[in-house]
Amino acid sequence: MEKCFAEGAASVKLGALSKTEEEWFLEFTKNAGLSSIFEHQRLPVFFSPHVTEDVNAFKARLRADARGRFLNRELSKLLTSDELKYMWTLLQDYHTPPPVHSCGDSENLYINYRNFVKVKQKLSDKYEMFVKPSVFLQLQDNGKNKGYLSIDTLFNYLMKKIWVDQTRNTLSQYDLTGLGHLTETDFEAYILDLIPSLTQLKKLEKTFYAFYSCMAVRKFFFYLDPLRTGKIRIVDILSCGFLDDLLELREETWCKESQKKNWFSVPSALRIYSMYLELDKDQNGLLSREELASYKSGSLTSAFLDRVFQVAFTFDGQMDYKGYLNFVLATENRQEPAALRYLFKFLDIKDQGYLDSFTINYFSRAVADRLPPPQLADSDQQPSSVSLDDIKDEIFDMIKPKHPERITLKDIVHSGMGRTLINILIDVNGFWSYEFRETIAANRFNDANDNE
């Protein structure tokens, strides 16, 4: 064995022992003919900074002009109202009675594929994207009239498609970078330009425009920008459905019930802004911890409010209007994943990514401390005491987390019980409604019987 080691050591050149790992690597790549790949001059460009007027005014203006021409060219490809009327006339002229007429569907016209092709032949190339075979296959009746396409279905598809393309084009004009996303400033400019075209906002005072645009933009960014990057994709704006709610304000008539449910309506905007003014006791434009404590009639616990001002972005320990809007969106939509993500960071007092027994007891105790003492409680409406251990066990049974002692945000969202969990941990009224739900239900049943 020793003789083998001696022979091996003798065969090793002394110069080789002095080479570093990098030198060995370079020698290997050179011998293998791969050295050109690792030359600095041949490295690909991974990032190209956006050209601004500060860097190169000529390039920036050329880019903006080119984008403007491109968007105008794309806009010219959309069908006009006269072109849509012409297509509608052709579809009616070539309609084909379906083999089966369902009850109440006598006025709905159909067309088969043969006549669909005839209509296509009479249309110009501008209609090409709307009369493809794939469009017919996707929209055809899948029931008894398979192979026939409802003209109304086709036309609704055309109108929706044109609206999406037109809106994408309009939003892209506010995308100053041309990268397919809008910043808050970009989107606020779009909302401000849109306000005069919304019938329901005609009575809105111009002094309120800035607050309204801030409120409208905040909903989009709260749901579509969970990582708070300060920008949202135009594709996400078009697909989320919020823009449909906003454009409902173009309707001449609108019932009060729909106005209350729509975040973008004037009554909703005034309600939220009035609440902010009422909370701002010192009228400095910001909300302190003490002022926010009056929110929702003071039902939120001190433990939760302390966490809000510890974690949320504030100005010298006070919340601005944008922060207040985030807070309102989260507390009024507690079942939504975006709201649960926002509230979860306040509940996670240990910053460990999950809620444990200590955390649940911490917030439950803060709620229980706000309940009336047992001796003052009405024995017909409230039990003698609240067991925090029982509440904790019920929460774990309700959420059913993957880990028996840890509740993650993912567990809460998948359980579908996020609203109930938040109500129990941060809201006195919510805790009361859950803890004494059987008693409340029994009282309502008794009251209903008495009225009969």
C-alpha positions as CSV (number, residue, x, y, z in Angstrom):
1,M,0.0,0.0,0.0
2,E,2.8,2.4,0.9
3,K,4.5,1.6,-2.3
4,C,1.4,2.6,-4.3
5,F,1.1,5.9,-2.5
6,A,4.8,6.6,-3.2
7,E,4.4,5.9,-6.9
8,G,1.3,8.1,-7.1
9,A,3.0,11.0,-5.4
10,A,6.0,10.8,-7.7
11,S,3.8,11.0,-10.7
12,V,2.2,14.3,-9.6
13,K,4.0,17.3,-10.9
14,L,4.9,19.9,-8.3
15,G,3.6,22.8,-10.5
16,A,0.2,21.3,-10.6
17,L,-0.1,21.5,-6.8
18,S,0.2,25.2,-6.9
19,K,-2.8,25.8,-9.3
20,T,-6.0,27.2,-7.9
21,E,-9.5,25.9,-8.5
22,E,-10.2,28.8,-10.9
23,E,-7.0,28.0,-12.9
24,W,-8.0,24.4,-13.2
25,F,-11.4,25.4,-14.4
26,L,-10.0,27.8,-17.1
27,E,-7.5,25.1,-18.3
28,F,-10.3,22.6,-18.6
29,T,-12.6,24.9,-20.5
30,K,-9.8,25.9,-22.9
31,N,-8.9,22.2,-23.6
32,A,-12.5,21.4,-24.2
33,G,-12.9,24.4,-26.6
34,L,-15.5,26.1,-24.3
35,S,-13.5,29.2,-23.3
36,S,-15.3,31.5,-25.7
37,I,-18.6,30.9,-23.8
38,F,-17.2,32.4,-20.6
39,E,-15.6,35.5,-22.1
40,H,-17.0,38.6,-20.6
41,Q,-17.7,40.2,-23.9
42,R,-20.0,37.4,-25.0
43,L,-22.3,37.4,-21.9
44,P,-25.9,38.1,-22.9
45,V,-27.7,41.2,-21.7
46,F,-30.1,40.2,-18.9
47,F,-31.5,43.7,-18.2
48,S,-32.1,46.8,-20.4
49,P,-33.1,49.9,-18.4
50,H,-36.1,51.8,-19.5
51,V,-35.2,54.8,-21.6
52,T,-36.5,58.0,-20.0
53,E,-36.3,61.6,-21.1
54,D,-33.7,62.2,-18.4
55,V,-31.4,59.6,-20.0
56,N,-32.1,60.2,-23.7
57,A,-34.9,62.6,-24.6
58,F,-34.8,61.7,-28.3
59,K,-35.2,58.0,-27.7
60,A,-37.9,58.5,-25.2
61,R,-40.0,60.7,-27.5
62,L,-39.4,58.4,-30.4
63,R,-40.6,55.4,-28.3
64,A,-43.7,57.3,-27.1
65,D,-44.6,58.4,-30.7
66,A,-44.1,54.8,-31.9
67,R,-46.3,53.5,-29.2
68,G,-49.0,56.1,-29.9
69,R,-49.1,55.2,-33.6
70,F,-49.2,51.5,-32.7
71,L,-52.2,52.0,-30.4
72,N,-54.0,54.1,-32.9
73,R,-53.4,51.4,-35.6
74,E,-54.8,48.8,-33.2
75,L,-57.8,51.0,-32.4
76,S,-58.6,51.4,-36.1
77,K,-58.9,47.6,-36.4
78,L,-62.0,47.6,-34.1
79,L,-65.5,47.5,-35.7
80,T,-67.5,50.7,-35.8
81,S,-71.2,50.9,-35.0
82,D,-72.1,50.9,-38.7
83,E,-70.0,47.9,-39.4
84,L,-71.6,46.0,-36.5
85,K,-75.1,46.9,-37.9
86,Y,-74.1,45.6,-41.3
87,M,-72.9,42.3,-39.8
88,W,-76.0,42.0,-37.7
89,T,-78.1,42.4,-40.9
90,L,-76.2,39.7,-42.7
91,L,-76.6,37.3,-39.8
92,Q,-80.3,37.9,-39.8
93,D,-80.6,37.4,-43.5
94,Y,-78.7,34.1,-43.4
95,H,-80.2,32.7,-40.2
96,T,-81.2,29.0,-40.2
97,P,-84.1,27.6,-38.2
98,P,-82.7,25.0,-35.7
99,P,-84.1,21.5,-35.6
100,V,-85.4,22.0,-32.1
101,H,-87.2,25.1,-30.7
102,S,-87.2,25.3,-26.9
103,C,-90.1,26.9,-25.1
104,G,-89.7,30.7,-24.9
105,D,-86.9,30.7,-27.4
106,S,-88.9,31.4,-30.6
107,E,-87.4,34.9,-31.0
108,N,-83.8,33.7,-30.8
109,L,-82.3,33.2,-34.3
110,Y,-79.7,30.6,-35.2
111,I,-77.2,30.0,-38.0
112,N,-75.5,26.8,-39.1
113,Y,-71.9,26.6,-40.2
114,R,-72.6,26.6,-43.9
115,N,-74.4,30.0,-43.7
116,F,-71.8,31.2,-41.3
117,V,-69.2,30.7,-44.0
118,K,-71.4,32.6,-46.5
119,V,-71.6,35.5,-44.1
120,K,-67.9,35.4,-43.7
121,Q,-67.4,35.6,-47.5
122,K,-69.4,38.8,-47.7
123,L,-67.4,40.5,-45.0
124,S,-64.1,42.3,-45.4
125,D,-60.8,41.2,-43.8
126,K,-61.5,43.5,-40.8
127,Y,-64.1,41.0,-39.6
128,E,-61.7,38.1,-39.9
129,M,-61.0,37.6,-36.2
130,F,-64.8,37.4,-35.4
131,V,-65.8,34.8,-38.0
132,K,-63.2,32.2,-37.6
133,P,-64.2,28.5,-37.4
134,S,-62.9,28.3,-33.9
135,V,-65.4,31.0,-32.9
136,F,-68.3,29.0,-34.2
137,L,-67.0,25.8,-32.5
138,Q,-66.6,27.6,-29.1
139,L,-70.0,29.4,-29.2
140,Q,-72.3,26.8,-30.9
141,D,-75.2,25.3,-29.0
142,N,-74.0,22.2,-27.0
143,G,-77.6,20.9,-26.4
144,K,-80.1,19.6,-28.9
145,N,-79.2,22.2,-31.4
146,K,-75.6,21.3,-31.7
147,G,-74.1,22.5,-34.9
148,Y,-76.1,25.7,-34.7
149,L,-75.0,29.0,-33.3
150,S,-77.3,31.6,-31.7
151,I,-76.9,35.0,-33.3
152,D,-77.5,36.7,-30.0
153,T,-74.6,34.7,-28.4
154,L,-72.3,35.5,-31.3
155,F,-73.1,39.2,-31.1
156,N,-72.7,39.4,-27.4
157,Y,-69.3,37.8,-27.8
158,L,-68.4,40.5,-30.5
159,M,-69.5,43.3,-28.2
160,K,-67.6,42.0,-25.2
161,K,-64.5,41.4,-27.3
162,I,-64.6,44.9,-28.8
163,W,-65.1,46.4,-25.4
164,V,-62.1,44.5,-23.9
165,D,-59.8,45.5,-26.8
166,Q,-61.0,49.1,-26.7
167,T,-60.5,49.3,-22.9
168,R,-57.1,47.7,-23.2
169,N,-56.1,50.2,-25.8
170,T,-57.3,53.1,-23.6
171,L,-55.5,51.8,-20.5
172,S,-52.3,51.3,-22.5
173,Q,-52.2,54.9,-23.4
174,Y,-51.7,55.7,-19.7
175,D,-48.9,53.1,-19.5
176,L,-45.9,55.5,-19.8
177,T,-43.3,52.7,-19.6
178,G,-45.0,50.5,-22.2
179,L,-44.4,47.4,-20.1
180,G,-48.0,46.4,-19.7
181,H,-48.7,47.7,-16.2
182,L,-50.0,50.9,-14.5
183,T,-48.7,52.6,-11.4
184,E,-51.1,54.3,-9.0
185,T,-50.4,57.7,-10.6
186,D,-51.1,56.3,-14.1
187,F,-54.4,54.7,-13.0
188,E,-55.5,57.8,-11.1
189,A,-55.0,59.8,-14.3
190,Y,-57.2,57.3,-16.1
191,I,-60.0,57.5,-13.5
192,L,-59.9,61.3,-13.5
193,D,-60.4,61.4,-17.2
194,L,-63.1,58.8,-17.0
195,I,-65.2,60.6,-14.4
196,P,-66.9,63.1,-16.8
197,S,-68.2,60.2,-18.9
198,L,-69.9,58.5,-15.9
199,T,-73.5,59.6,-15.7
200,Q,-73.9,58.7,-12.0
201,L,-71.0,61.0,-11.1
202,K,-72.2,64.2,-12.8
203,K,-73.4,65.7,-9.5
204,L,-70.0,65.0,-7.9
205,E,-68.2,68.2,-7.0
206,K,-64.8,68.7,-8.7
207,T,-63.2,69.3,-5.4
208,F,-64.0,65.7,-4.5
209,Y,-62.5,64.2,-7.7
210,A,-59.1,63.6,-6.1
211,F,-60.6,61.7,-3.2
212,Y,-62.9,59.7,-5.4
213,S,-60.1,58.6,-7.8
214,C,-58.0,57.7,-4.8
215,M,-60.8,55.5,-3.4
216,A,-61.5,53.9,-6.8
217,V,-57.8,53.1,-7.5
218,R,-57.3,51.7,-4.0
219,K,-59.7,48.8,-4.5
220,F,-57.9,47.7,-7.7
221,F,-54.5,47.9,-6.0
222,F,-55.7,46.3,-2.7
223,Y,-56.8,43.1,-4.6
224,L,-54.5,43.1,-7.6
225,D,-51.2,44.1,-5.9
226,P,-50.9,41.8,-2.9
227,L,-47.1,42.3,-2.7
228,R,-47.5,46.1,-2.7
229,T,-45.2,46.7,-5.7
230,G,-47.0,49.9,-6.6
231,K,-48.1,48.6,-10.1
232,I,-50.8,46.3,-11.5
233,R,-51.0,44.6,-14.9
234,I,-53.4,45.8,-17.5
235,V,-54.5,42.2,-18.1
236,D,-55.4,41.8,-14.5
237,I,-57.5,45.0,-14.5
238,L,-59.5,43.8,-17.5
239,S,-60.1,40.3,-16.0
240,C,-60.9,41.1,-12.4
241,G,-64.4,42.5,-13.0
242,F,-64.0,45.7,-11.0
243,L,-63.9,47.7,-14.2
244,D,-67.4,46.4,-15.0
245,D,-68.6,47.7,-11.6
246,L,-67.0,51.1,-12.3
247,L,-68.6,51.4,-15.7
248,E,-72.0,50.6,-14.4
249,L,-72.0,54.2,-13.3
250,R,-72.7,55.1,-17.0
251,E,-76.3,53.8,-16.5
252,E,-79.0,56.5,-16.4
253,T,-81.1,54.7,-13.8
254,W,-79.7,52.7,-10.9
255,C,-81.5,51.3,-7.9
256,K,-80.4,52.3,-4.4
257,E,-79.7,48.7,-3.5
258,S,-77.2,48.3,-6.3
259,Q,-75.6,51.6,-5.3
260,K,-75.0,50.5,-1.7
261,K,-73.3,47.3,-2.9
262,N,-71.1,49.0,-5.4
263,W,-67.8,50.4,-4.0
264,F,-67.6,53.0,-6.8
265,S,-71.0,54.5,-6.4
266,V,-71.4,58.1,-5.0
267,P,-73.3,57.0,-1.8
268,S,-70.5,54.5,-1.1
269,A,-67.8,57.1,-1.7
270,L,-69.5,59.7,0.5
271,R,-70.1,57.2,3.2
272,I,-66.5,56.1,3.4
273,Y,-65.2,59.7,3.2
274,S,-67.7,60.9,5.9
275,M,-66.6,58.1,8.2
276,Y,-63.0,59.3,7.8
277,L,-63.8,62.9,8.6
278,E,-65.8,61.8,11.7
279,L,-62.9,59.7,13.0
280,D,-60.4,62.5,12.4
281,K,-61.2,64.5,15.6
282,D,-58.2,66.8,15.4
283,Q,-58.8,67.4,11.7
284,N,-55.1,67.0,10.7
285,G,-55.9,64.7,7.8
286,L,-54.5,61.6,9.6
287,L,-56.0,59.1,12.0
288,S,-54.2,58.2,15.3
289,R,-54.6,55.0,17.2
290,E,-57.1,56.6,19.5
291,E,-59.2,58.0,16.6
292,L,-59.3,54.7,14.8
293,A,-60.6,53.0,17.9
294,S,-64.0,54.6,17.2
295,Y,-64.3,52.8,13.9
296,K,-67.3,50.4,13.7
297,S,-68.7,51.9,17.0
298,G,-65.5,50.9,18.8
299,S,-66.1,47.1,18.4
300,L,-62.5,46.4,17.4
301,T,-60.2,45.3,20.3
302,S,-57.2,47.2,21.6
303,A,-54.9,44.3,21.0
304,F,-55.8,44.3,17.3
305,L,-55.6,48.1,16.9
306,D,-52.1,48.1,18.6
307,R,-50.9,45.6,16.0
308,V,-52.4,47.6,13.1
309,F,-50.3,50.6,14.1
310,Q,-47.2,48.5,14.7
311,V,-47.3,46.7,11.3
312,A,-49.2,48.9,8.8
313,F,-47.4,51.8,7.1
314,T,-48.1,55.0,8.9
315,F,-46.8,58.6,9.0
316,D,-45.3,59.3,12.4
317,G,-47.6,56.7,13.9
318,Q,-50.8,58.0,12.1
319,M,-52.8,56.5,9.3
320,D,-53.4,58.4,6.1
321,Y,-56.4,58.2,3.8
322,K,-54.9,55.4,1.6
323,G,-54.1,53.3,4.6
324,Y,-57.6,53.9,5.9
325,L,-59.1,52.7,2.6
326,N,-57.0,49.5,2.8
327,F,-58.3,49.0,6.4
328,V,-61.9,49.5,5.3
329,L,-61.6,47.1,2.4
330,A,-60.2,44.5,4.6
331,T,-62.6,44.8,7.5
332,E,-65.7,45.0,5.3
333,N,-64.7,42.1,3.1
334,R,-63.3,39.6,5.7
335,Q,-64.1,36.6,3.6
336,E,-61.9,37.6,0.6
337,P,-58.4,36.2,0.3
338,A,-56.8,39.6,-0.2
339,A,-58.5,40.9,3.0
340,L,-57.4,37.8,5.0
341,R,-53.9,38.3,3.8
342,Y,-54.0,41.9,5.0
343,L,-55.4,41.0,8.4
344,F,-53.3,37.9,8.9
345,K,-50.1,40.0,9.2
346,F,-51.7,41.8,12.2
347,L,-52.7,38.5,13.9
348,D,-49.3,36.9,13.4
349,I,-47.7,38.6,16.4
350,K,-44.6,36.5,16.4
351,D,-44.0,37.0,12.6
352,Q,-43.7,33.2,12.2
353,G,-46.1,32.7,9.3
354,Y,-48.8,30.9,11.4
355,L,-51.1,31.3,14.4
356,D,-50.5,29.1,17.4
357,S,-52.5,28.5,20.6
358,F,-50.7,31.5,22.3
359,T,-51.7,33.9,19.5
360,I,-55.3,32.8,19.5
361,N,-55.6,33.0,23.2
362,Y,-54.0,36.5,23.1
363,F,-56.6,37.9,20.8
364,S,-59.5,36.0,22.3
365,R,-58.6,37.3,25.8
366,A,-58.7,40.9,24.5
367,V,-62.2,40.2,23.2
368,A,-63.4,38.4,26.3
369,D,-62.2,41.3,28.5
370,R,-64.6,43.6,26.6
371,L,-67.6,41.4,27.4
372,P,-69.9,42.3,30.3
373,P,-68.9,40.6,33.7
374,P,-70.9,37.4,34.5
375,Q,-72.8,39.0,37.4
376,L,-74.0,41.9,35.1
377,A,-75.0,39.7,32.2
378,D,-78.5,38.7,31.5
379,S,-78.7,35.0,32.3
380,D,-81.2,34.4,29.5
381,Q,-78.8,35.8,26.9
382,Q,-75.3,35.0,28.1
383,P,-73.6,32.1,29.8
384,S,-71.9,32.7,33.1
385,S,-68.4,32.8,31.5
386,V,-66.4,32.4,28.3
387,S,-63.8,29.6,28.1
388,L,-60.8,30.7,26.1
389,D,-59.7,27.0,25.7
390,D,-63.0,26.1,24.2
391,I,-62.8,29.0,21.8
392,K,-59.3,27.9,20.8
393,D,-60.4,24.3,20.2
394,E,-63.4,25.4,18.2
395,I,-61.2,27.6,16.0
396,F,-58.8,24.7,15.2
397,D,-61.8,22.4,14.6
398,M,-63.3,25.0,12.3
399,I,-60.1,25.7,10.2
400,K,-58.8,22.1,10.2
401,P,-55.2,23.1,9.6
402,K,-52.7,20.6,8.1
403,H,-50.5,21.0,11.1
404,P,-52.5,20.3,14.3
405,E,-50.9,23.2,16.2
406,R,-50.4,25.8,13.5
407,I,-52.9,27.7,11.4
408,T,-51.5,29.3,8.3
409,L,-53.0,31.8,5.9
410,K,-53.5,29.0,3.4
411,D,-55.4,27.0,5.9
412,I,-57.7,29.9,6.6
413,V,-58.4,30.6,3.0
414,H,-59.0,26.9,2.1
415,S,-61.4,26.4,5.1
416,G,-63.8,29.1,3.9
417,M,-64.3,30.2,7.5
418,G,-62.0,33.2,7.3
419,R,-64.8,35.7,8.2
420,T,-65.8,33.8,11.3
421,L,-62.2,33.5,12.5
422,I,-61.6,37.2,12.1
423,N,-64.8,38.1,13.8
424,I,-63.9,36.0,16.8
425,L,-60.4,37.3,17.2
426,I,-60.7,41.1,16.6
427,D,-64.4,42.2,16.9
428,V,-66.4,42.2,20.1
429,N,-69.7,42.2,18.2
430,G,-68.5,39.3,16.0
431,F,-67.3,37.3,19.0
432,W,-70.6,37.9,20.7
433,S,-72.6,36.8,17.7
434,Y,-70.5,33.6,17.4
435,E,-70.2,32.6,21.0
436,F,-73.9,33.1,21.8
437,R,-75.3,32.2,18.4
438,E,-77.5,29.5,19.7
439,T,-79.1,31.8,22.3
440,I,-79.6,34.5,19.7
441,A,-81.2,32.1,17.3
442,A,-83.5,30.8,20.0
443,N,-84.6,34.3,21.0
444,R,-85.3,35.2,17.4
445,F,-87.4,32.0,17.1
446,N,-89.4,32.9,20.2
447,D,-89.9,36.4,19.0
448,A,-91.3,35.1,15.7
449,N,-93.7,32.8,17.5
450,D,-94.9,35.7,19.8
451,N,-95.6,37.9,16.8
452,E,-97.7,35.1,15.3
